[in-house]
Amino acid sequence: MSRMARTYHGARAAAGPLVYLERTERAALGEWVTLRGPGQQLRGQVIDVGDEVTVVQVLEETLGLSPAAVDVTLTGELAQVVVGRDLLGRALSGVGEPRDGLPPPIGEALRPLWGAPINPVRRLPPSDFIETGISAIDGMNTLVRGQKLPVFSGPGLPALDLAATIVESARAPHGEPFAVVFVAVGITERETRTFLDRFAATSALDRAVLFLNQAQDPTIERLLAPRAGLTCAEHLAFVHGMHVLVVMADITHYCEALREVSAAREEVPGRRGYPAYMYTDLASIFERAGVLEGKAGSVTQLPVLTMPDDDITHPIPDLTGYITEGQVVLSRELHRRGVFPPIDVLPSLSRLMNAGIGPGRTVPEHRRWADQLYAIYARGREARLMIAIVGEAGLTPTDRRALAFAESFERELVGQGKERRTLAETLERGWALLDGVPREDLLKLSDAMIEKRATQREAAARKRTEAVRP
């Protein structure tokens, strides 16, 4: 509900990007503010409302701003973003302003940024999957509609490249209406141009909305960008019935902005200087994913975060892991060996995978197929460690077979470069690896599954023979 604008002359104090006002009337959290000083006109937003003091976060540089001489206008308008199907194909800033040189979007409606998490009573259990085109995800850690599946990266790893690849490759596998909302937080100008050029060169931009927040933009915009993207995604999903994948990178930049604002407000810090309410703040973003009762669409999240010093116990990945349903972990060793995407399937996990695979969704044997690949690969990784102790000659024949399997698995299934793979192609790659494994090592597969695979191979061989006959 819109309030009337109120103007106050003079502020109590200013500290960095924060301006403190006294005795404001009916100030609302998230309300837009205009600040006018000698030769200055700045924008801001109310980020804290108290009985005595109201805190305004200024979006632009506050150098030279005199608190005593500033006129502060509380506009009565809450932070909103334009939403609608006509945003597909657009590149916007973190607050919805054009970055593609086109006029501002008209849209279908204005919606407040500070949306609420989905009511658990109306949340439906996930029951289908989204095909990302990445074998290590689709086959081994399947992303399910309505899920929150973060990517845990490290400094220097190609997390942004993986995020862009997923934006280009992801789709709903059964031909349902599908869209991607890509939210980039704290990226550089060069990365912005790379994303725009890369998506424009493919058809990905036609079904995507880009919210690109740059490192040079105001701190508050980094806090608004994910919410702007999610507000747009919710409209596409629950008004237009689309299945929407929201890819957010990098959540670490968001948390650092949260810490910066908290420090400016002189709040008591929590772990490693991050505010104690960071868990609640992250939950207010992640819990906006899901499937709603009575609605055809869904919102699925794939947030990307960089673990400082590769520390998975750092507060950012630690708290993210509590809120979300699994994690996809990138490996520095695989990246060093040139494997892309460098996804380490052993510590990776999709807790909702079983809800999105199986008969009627993927294939009936998907779970057993993944378990068998995982088991042999895990044994191969253990054998790789044993070589340092007993040497390769000291390994058992089974361990040597598992070691060779692990090399092939990383090179042929995990490593796929920039090519997109369908789920059927991913499953075939996995079966091709298992075809070379003796029956005594296939403990996760039933005789019926192995016989079915043998029949499929014979049928494929006959088809190839017939195709080459004159």
C-alpha positions as CSV (number, residue, x, y, z in Angstrom):
1,M,0.0,0.0,0.0
2,S,1.4,3.4,-1.1
3,R,2.0,6.1,1.5
4,M,2.3,9.8,1.1
5,A,5.7,11.3,0.6
6,R,7.3,13.0,3.7
7,T,10.3,15.2,3.6
8,Y,12.7,15.8,6.5
9,H,15.4,18.5,6.7
10,G,18.6,17.2,8.2
11,A,19.7,13.8,9.3
12,R,21.0,12.7,12.7
13,A,24.3,11.2,11.3
14,A,25.9,9.5,8.3
15,A,28.3,6.6,8.4
16,G,29.6,5.3,5.0
17,P,26.5,4.4,2.9
18,L,24.1,4.7,5.9
19,V,22.1,7.8,6.9
20,Y,20.3,7.9,10.2
21,L,17.0,9.8,10.6
22,E,15.1,10.7,13.8
23,R,11.4,10.6,14.5
24,T,10.1,9.6,11.1
25,E,6.4,8.9,10.6
26,R,5.2,5.6,9.3
27,A,8.5,4.6,7.7
28,A,8.3,1.2,6.1
29,L,11.0,-1.4,5.6
30,G,12.2,-1.3,1.9
31,E,10.7,2.2,1.3
32,W,12.5,4.2,-1.4
33,V,14.2,7.4,-0.3
34,T,15.4,10.5,-2.1
35,L,18.3,12.5,-0.6
36,R,19.0,16.1,-1.8
37,G,22.0,18.1,-0.8
38,P,24.1,20.9,-2.3
39,G,24.7,19.7,-5.9
40,Q,23.6,16.2,-5.0
41,Q,20.5,14.0,-5.5
42,L,20.9,10.4,-4.3
43,R,18.7,7.4,-4.0
44,G,18.3,5.2,-0.9
45,Q,16.2,2.6,0.8
46,V,14.9,2.1,4.3
47,I,16.7,-0.9,5.8
48,D,15.8,-0.5,9.5
49,V,12.8,1.1,11.3
50,G,12.9,1.9,15.0
51,D,10.9,4.0,17.5
52,E,13.6,6.7,17.5
53,V,15.9,6.1,14.5
54,T,15.3,5.1,10.9
55,V,18.3,3.8,8.9
56,V,18.6,4.6,5.2
57,Q,21.0,2.7,2.9
58,V,22.2,5.1,0.1
59,L,22.7,3.5,-3.3
60,E,25.2,6.0,-4.6
61,E,28.5,7.4,-3.3
62,T,28.0,9.6,-0.2
63,L,31.3,11.4,-0.3
64,G,30.7,15.1,0.5
65,L,27.2,14.5,1.9
66,S,26.5,16.8,4.9
67,P,23.9,15.2,7.2
68,A,22.8,18.6,8.6
69,A,22.1,20.1,5.2
70,V,20.5,17.1,3.4
71,D,16.7,16.9,2.6
72,V,15.5,13.4,3.0
73,T,12.2,12.4,1.3
74,L,10.5,9.1,2.1
75,T,8.6,8.6,-1.1
76,G,6.0,6.2,0.2
77,E,6.9,3.7,-2.5
78,L,8.2,0.3,-1.6
79,A,11.0,-1.4,-3.7
80,Q,9.3,-3.0,-6.7
81,V,10.3,-4.6,-9.9
82,V,8.6,-4.9,-13.3
83,V,7.5,-8.5,-14.1
84,G,6.0,-10.1,-17.1
85,R,6.7,-12.5,-20.0
86,D,8.1,-9.6,-22.1
87,L,11.1,-9.5,-19.8
88,L,12.3,-12.7,-21.5
89,G,15.3,-11.9,-23.6
90,R,16.2,-8.8,-21.5
91,A,19.4,-8.0,-19.6
92,L,18.7,-5.8,-16.5
93,S,20.6,-4.4,-13.5
94,G,20.2,-5.8,-10.0
95,V,17.2,-3.4,-9.5
96,G,15.6,-4.0,-12.9
97,E,17.1,-1.1,-15.0
98,P,18.1,-1.9,-18.6
99,R,21.7,-3.1,-19.2
100,D,21.1,-4.0,-22.9
101,G,20.6,-0.6,-24.3
102,L,16.9,-1.0,-24.8
103,P,14.1,1.0,-23.2
104,P,12.9,0.1,-19.7
105,P,10.6,-2.9,-19.8
106,I,6.8,-2.2,-19.6
107,G,5.9,-5.5,-18.2
108,E,2.6,-6.7,-16.9
109,A,2.7,-5.6,-13.2
110,L,4.9,-4.1,-10.5
111,R,5.7,-6.5,-7.7
112,P,7.5,-5.8,-4.3
113,L,10.9,-7.3,-4.1
114,W,10.5,-8.5,-0.5
115,G,8.4,-11.5,-1.3
116,A,7.6,-14.1,1.3
117,P,8.9,-17.7,1.4
118,I,6.4,-20.3,0.2
119,N,3.9,-21.3,2.8
120,P,4.7,-25.0,3.7
121,V,1.0,-25.8,3.8
122,R,0.7,-24.9,0.1
123,R,4.0,-26.4,-1.0
124,L,3.7,-29.7,-3.0
125,P,6.3,-32.4,-2.8
126,P,8.7,-32.3,-5.8
127,S,7.9,-35.0,-8.4
128,D,9.8,-34.4,-11.6
129,F,13.2,-33.2,-12.7
130,I,14.9,-30.4,-14.7
131,E,17.5,-31.4,-17.3
132,T,20.6,-29.2,-17.0
133,G,22.5,-30.8,-19.8
134,I,25.3,-31.7,-17.3
135,S,25.9,-35.4,-17.0
136,A,27.3,-35.3,-13.4
137,I,24.1,-33.5,-12.3
138,D,21.4,-35.1,-14.5
139,G,22.7,-38.6,-14.0
140,M,24.3,-38.7,-10.5
141,N,22.8,-35.7,-8.6
142,T,19.5,-35.0,-10.4
143,L,18.0,-31.5,-10.0
144,V,14.3,-31.8,-9.1
145,R,11.7,-29.1,-9.8
146,G,11.2,-27.0,-6.7
147,Q,14.5,-27.9,-5.3
148,K,17.3,-25.7,-3.9
149,L,20.6,-27.3,-5.1
150,P,23.7,-25.1,-4.5
151,V,27.0,-25.4,-6.3
152,F,30.0,-25.2,-3.9
153,S,33.0,-23.8,-5.7
154,G,36.4,-22.5,-4.7
155,P,38.5,-19.4,-5.7
156,G,39.7,-19.8,-9.3
157,L,37.4,-22.6,-10.2
158,P,35.1,-22.2,-13.3
159,A,31.8,-21.7,-11.3
160,L,30.6,-18.8,-13.4
161,D,31.4,-20.7,-16.6
162,L,29.4,-23.7,-15.3
163,A,26.5,-21.4,-14.4
164,A,26.5,-19.9,-17.9
165,T,26.6,-23.4,-19.4
166,I,23.6,-24.4,-17.4
167,V,21.7,-21.3,-18.4
168,E,22.3,-22.3,-22.1
169,S,21.6,-26.0,-21.7
170,A,18.8,-26.4,-19.1
171,R,15.3,-27.3,-20.1
172,A,12.1,-29.1,-19.0
173,P,12.5,-32.6,-20.4
174,H,8.9,-33.1,-21.4
175,G,8.5,-30.0,-23.5
176,E,6.7,-27.9,-20.8
177,P,7.0,-24.1,-20.8
178,F,10.4,-23.3,-19.4
179,A,12.5,-20.2,-18.6
180,V,15.8,-19.4,-16.8
181,V,16.3,-16.4,-14.6
182,F,20.1,-15.7,-14.2
183,V,21.1,-13.5,-11.3
184,A,24.8,-12.4,-11.3
185,V,25.9,-10.7,-8.1
186,G,29.1,-8.6,-7.9
187,I,30.5,-9.5,-11.3
188,T,33.0,-7.4,-13.2
189,E,32.4,-5.4,-16.3
190,R,34.3,-7.9,-18.4
191,E,32.2,-10.8,-17.0
192,T,29.1,-8.8,-17.8
193,R,30.1,-8.4,-21.4
194,T,31.1,-12.0,-21.6
195,F,27.7,-13.2,-20.4
196,L,25.8,-10.8,-22.7
197,D,27.8,-11.8,-25.8
198,R,27.7,-15.5,-24.9
199,F,23.9,-15.7,-24.4
200,A,23.2,-13.4,-27.4
201,A,25.1,-15.9,-29.6
202,T,22.8,-18.7,-28.6
203,S,19.0,-19.2,-28.2
204,A,19.4,-19.1,-24.4
205,L,18.7,-15.4,-24.2
206,D,15.2,-15.8,-25.8
207,R,14.0,-17.8,-22.8
208,A,16.1,-16.1,-20.1
209,V,15.9,-13.0,-18.0
210,L,19.3,-11.6,-16.8
211,F,19.8,-9.6,-13.7
212,L,23.4,-8.4,-13.8
213,N,24.7,-6.7,-10.7
214,Q,28.3,-5.4,-11.0
215,A,31.0,-5.0,-8.4
216,Q,31.0,-1.3,-8.9
217,D,27.3,-1.0,-8.2
218,P,26.0,0.1,-4.7
219,T,26.2,-2.5,-1.9
220,I,22.4,-2.4,-1.4
221,E,21.9,-3.5,-5.0
222,R,23.7,-6.8,-4.3
223,L,21.1,-7.4,-1.6
224,L,18.3,-6.6,-4.0
225,A,19.4,-8.5,-7.1
226,P,18.5,-12.0,-5.9
227,R,15.1,-10.8,-4.7
228,A,14.4,-9.0,-8.0
229,G,15.2,-12.2,-9.9
230,L,13.0,-14.3,-7.7
231,T,10.1,-11.9,-7.9
232,C,10.3,-12.2,-11.7
233,A,10.6,-16.0,-11.5
234,E,7.6,-16.3,-9.3
235,H,5.5,-14.3,-11.7
236,L,6.5,-16.5,-14.7
237,A,6.0,-19.6,-12.7
238,F,2.7,-19.0,-10.8
239,V,1.0,-16.6,-13.2
240,H,2.1,-18.0,-16.5
241,G,2.6,-21.7,-15.5
242,M,6.2,-21.9,-16.5
243,H,8.9,-24.1,-14.9
244,V,11.6,-21.5,-14.0
245,L,15.2,-22.3,-13.0
246,V,16.9,-19.5,-11.1
247,V,20.7,-19.5,-11.3
248,M,22.3,-17.2,-8.8
249,A,26.1,-16.5,-8.7
250,D,27.8,-15.6,-6.5
251,I,26.0,-15.9,-3.1
252,T,29.4,-15.2,-1.4
253,H,29.3,-11.7,-2.8
254,Y,25.8,-11.3,-1.4
255,C,26.9,-12.4,2.0
256,E,29.9,-10.0,1.9
257,A,27.5,-7.2,1.1
258,L,25.3,-8.3,4.1
259,R,28.4,-8.2,6.3
260,E,29.4,-4.7,5.0
261,V,25.9,-3.3,5.8
262,S,25.9,-5.0,9.2
263,A,29.3,-3.5,10.1
264,A,28.2,0.0,9.0
265,R,25.2,-0.4,11.4
266,E,27.7,-1.3,14.1
267,E,25.8,-4.6,14.9
268,V,27.4,-7.2,17.0
269,P,29.1,-9.6,14.6
270,G,28.6,-13.4,14.5
271,R,30.9,-16.0,13.1
272,R,33.9,-14.5,11.1
273,G,32.2,-11.1,11.2
274,Y,29.0,-12.1,9.4
275,P,25.8,-10.9,11.0
276,A,24.1,-13.4,13.3
277,Y,20.9,-13.2,11.2
278,M,22.6,-14.3,8.0
279,Y,20.9,-17.8,8.3
280,T,17.5,-16.1,8.4
281,D,18.4,-13.8,5.6
282,L,19.6,-16.6,3.3
283,A,16.5,-18.6,4.2
284,S,14.3,-15.7,3.0
285,I,15.9,-16.2,-0.4
286,F,16.2,-19.9,-0.7
287,E,12.8,-20.8,0.6
288,R,11.2,-18.9,-2.3
289,A,11.7,-22.1,-4.4
290,G,9.1,-24.7,-4.7
291,V,5.9,-26.1,-6.3
292,L,2.6,-24.5,-5.2
293,E,-0.6,-26.4,-4.8
294,G,-3.1,-25.4,-7.6
295,K,-0.3,-23.8,-9.8
296,A,1.1,-25.4,-12.9
297,G,4.6,-23.8,-12.7
298,S,7.6,-24.2,-10.3
299,V,10.6,-22.3,-9.1
300,T,13.9,-24.2,-8.8
301,Q,17.1,-22.6,-7.5
302,L,20.7,-23.4,-8.4
303,P,22.7,-20.9,-6.3
304,V,26.5,-20.8,-6.8
305,L,28.8,-19.8,-4.0
306,T,32.6,-19.6,-3.6
307,M,34.0,-21.2,-0.4
308,P,36.7,-19.0,1.0
309,D,40.0,-21.0,1.2
310,D,38.0,-24.0,-0.1
311,D,36.6,-24.3,3.5
312,I,33.3,-26.1,3.4
313,T,32.8,-25.3,7.1
314,H,32.9,-21.6,6.4
315,P,29.7,-19.9,7.6
316,I,28.4,-19.3,4.0
317,P,28.5,-22.9,2.7
318,D,27.7,-24.2,6.2
319,L,24.5,-22.2,6.6
320,T,23.6,-22.7,2.9
321,G,23.9,-26.5,3.4
322,Y,21.4,-26.4,6.3
323,I,18.8,-24.6,4.2
324,T,19.1,-26.3,0.9
325,E,18.6,-29.9,-0.3
326,G,22.1,-31.1,-1.2
327,Q,25.2,-29.6,-2.9
328,V,27.2,-30.0,-6.1
329,V,30.9,-29.7,-5.2
330,L,33.6,-28.6,-7.7
331,S,37.0,-30.2,-7.5
332,R,40.3,-28.4,-7.8
333,E,42.1,-31.6,-8.8
334,L,39.7,-32.2,-11.7
335,H,40.0,-28.6,-12.8
336,R,43.8,-28.9,-12.7
337,R,43.6,-31.9,-15.0
338,G,41.5,-30.0,-17.5
339,V,38.1,-31.8,-16.7
340,F,35.1,-29.5,-17.3
341,P,32.8,-29.3,-15.5
342,P,35.1,-30.3,-12.6
343,I,32.3,-31.8,-10.5
344,D,33.3,-34.2,-7.7
345,V,30.4,-36.6,-7.5
346,L,31.6,-38.2,-4.2
347,P,30.8,-35.3,-1.8
348,S,28.0,-34.0,-4.1
349,L,24.4,-34.9,-3.2
350,S,20.9,-34.3,-4.3
351,R,18.6,-35.2,-1.4
352,L,15.5,-35.0,-3.6
353,M,16.9,-37.0,-6.5
354,N,14.7,-40.1,-5.8
355,A,11.6,-37.9,-6.1
356,G,12.4,-36.9,-9.6
357,I,13.7,-40.1,-11.2
358,G,12.4,-43.5,-12.0
359,P,9.4,-44.9,-13.9
360,G,7.5,-42.2,-15.8
361,R,10.1,-39.6,-15.1
362,T,13.5,-40.8,-16.3
363,V,14.1,-44.6,-16.6
364,P,13.2,-47.3,-14.1
365,E,16.8,-48.4,-13.5
366,H,18.1,-44.8,-12.9
367,R,18.7,-45.2,-9.2
368,R,20.5,-48.6,-9.5
369,W,22.5,-47.2,-12.5
370,A,23.8,-44.2,-10.4
371,D,24.5,-46.4,-7.4
372,Q,26.6,-48.8,-9.4
373,L,28.6,-46.0,-11.0
374,Y,29.1,-44.4,-7.7
375,A,30.2,-47.6,-6.0
376,I,32.9,-48.5,-8.5
377,Y,34.1,-44.9,-8.8
378,A,34.4,-44.6,-5.0
379,R,36.5,-47.8,-5.0
380,G,38.7,-46.5,-7.7
381,R,39.3,-43.3,-5.8
382,E,40.3,-45.4,-2.7
383,A,42.7,-47.4,-4.9
384,R,44.2,-44.2,-6.1
385,L,45.1,-43.3,-2.5
386,M,46.4,-46.9,-1.8
387,I,49.0,-46.6,-4.6
388,A,50.9,-44.2,-2.5
389,I,51.2,-46.8,0.3
390,V,51.5,-50.2,-1.5
391,G,52.2,-49.2,-5.1
392,E,50.1,-50.2,-8.1
393,A,51.5,-53.7,-8.0
394,G,50.1,-54.2,-4.5
395,L,46.5,-53.6,-5.6
396,T,44.1,-56.5,-6.1
397,P,42.7,-57.1,-9.6
398,T,39.4,-55.7,-8.5
399,D,41.1,-52.5,-7.3
400,R,43.1,-52.2,-10.5
401,R,39.8,-52.5,-12.5
402,A,38.2,-49.8,-10.3
403,L,41.2,-47.6,-10.7
404,A,41.0,-47.7,-14.5
405,F,37.2,-47.2,-14.3
406,A,37.7,-44.0,-12.2
407,E,39.9,-42.6,-14.9
408,S,37.4,-43.4,-17.6
409,F,34.5,-42.1,-15.5
410,E,36.1,-38.7,-14.9
411,R,37.2,-38.4,-18.5
412,E,34.2,-39.6,-20.4
413,L,31.1,-39.0,-18.1
414,V,32.1,-36.1,-15.9
415,G,34.2,-34.4,-18.5
416,Q,32.0,-33.2,-21.3
417,G,33.5,-29.8,-22.2
418,K,30.9,-27.3,-23.4
419,E,28.7,-29.8,-25.2
420,R,25.1,-30.3,-24.0
421,R,24.0,-33.9,-23.2
422,T,20.5,-35.2,-23.0
423,L,19.6,-37.5,-20.2
424,A,19.5,-40.4,-22.7
425,E,23.0,-39.6,-23.8
426,T,24.2,-39.4,-20.2
427,L,22.7,-42.8,-19.4
428,E,24.2,-44.3,-22.4
429,R,27.7,-43.0,-21.4
430,G,27.3,-44.6,-18.0
431,W,26.2,-47.9,-19.5
432,A,29.1,-47.9,-21.9
433,L,31.4,-47.6,-18.9
434,L,29.7,-50.4,-17.1
435,D,29.8,-52.7,-20.2
436,G,33.5,-53.2,-19.6
437,V,33.1,-54.2,-16.0
438,P,32.9,-57.9,-15.1
439,R,29.6,-59.3,-13.7
440,E,31.1,-60.0,-10.3
441,D,31.8,-56.2,-9.8
442,L,28.2,-55.2,-10.7
443,L,26.8,-55.8,-7.3
444,K,24.2,-53.0,-7.5
445,L,22.5,-54.3,-10.7
446,S,20.1,-57.1,-11.0
447,D,20.3,-59.9,-13.5
448,A,17.2,-58.5,-15.2
449,M,18.9,-55.1,-15.7
450,I,22.0,-56.7,-17.1
451,E,20.0,-58.9,-19.5
452,K,18.0,-55.8,-20.6
453,R,21.2,-53.9,-21.3
454,A,22.6,-56.9,-23.3
455,T,19.4,-57.0,-25.4
456,Q,19.7,-53.3,-26.1
457,R,23.3,-53.6,-27.2
458,E,22.4,-56.5,-29.6
459,A,19.6,-54.4,-31.1
460,A,21.8,-51.4,-31.6
461,A,24.5,-53.6,-33.2
462,R,21.9,-55.1,-35.6
463,K,20.7,-51.6,-36.5
464,R,24.3,-50.4,-37.3
465,T,24.9,-53.5,-39.4
466,E,21.7,-53.0,-41.4
467,A,22.6,-49.3,-41.9
468,V,25.9,-50.1,-43.6
469,R,24.5,-52.9,-45.9
470,P,24.4,-51.9,-49.6
